[in-house]
């Protein structure tokens, strides 16, 4: 149920931000609110013994410069006792922004940090394959040994040594 709510909230916020011409402003403001996702802060908002007005005061006092529509959303989340879904709302909002701009996020996983020309080559290849603008998110996974994995919303390219070893292992076991 909560996951569905985060999608609804993200969609409503995206629509309002689009109508107000403040999509980028809301994106930046949501990033500033990541402090509300810290375990202790989430516990504070979930605590039924802390008065709703105290929770709203904390948000008001720590959210200077936050657009009014986002502040209203935060107050609504407090009233509905759903502040814990704020990180999911942010992710879904970012997905909506990217989709509206024809941007696909590609998670590039490698054993070591990649040099900029390599990242740009991956970006160009992915753009050619998908026909969309590509935003690269780099992650390090030392268990890959070497090579890379590229994961998007509906594609997975595994060019890692670990992936090739696992493939050989499966083929070998199938032969037995």
Secondary structure by P-SEA (a helix, b strand, c coil): caaaaaaaaaaaaaaaaaaaccaaaaaaaaaaacccccaaaaaaaacccccaaaaaaaaaaacccccaaaaaaaaaaaaaccccaaaaaaaaaaaaaaaaacbbbbbbbccccccaaaaaaaaaaaaaaccbbbbbbbbbbccccccbbbbcccbbbbccaaaaaaaaaaaaaaac
